[in-house]
Amino acid sequence: MIDVMYFAWVRERIGLPREQIETSAGTVAELVEELKAREDRYAAAFADTTALRVALDQELSDFSAPLDGVREVAFFPPMTGG
């Protein structure tokens, strides 16, 4: 099981702040494809992954990163300064 967390507009589109997912995905990109196939709200949230960042166990990563041993995946838009 992996904890998947959604922040900002990603959370708004999906309608959940977090969920536990049973996945066979080997990479973040494969996880995203599994999520997009679930329902339209996930497809909308992940339609443009260039507008998203991902963190694995609270460390910034990329979509090609492996999920082996990962307990937490977080999706969020890029941070802005200010």
Secondary structure, DSSP 8 states (H G I E B T S, - for coil): -EEEEE-THHHHHHT-SEEEE----SBHHHHHHHHHHH-HHHHHHTS-GGG-EEEETTEEE-TT-B-TT--EEEEE------
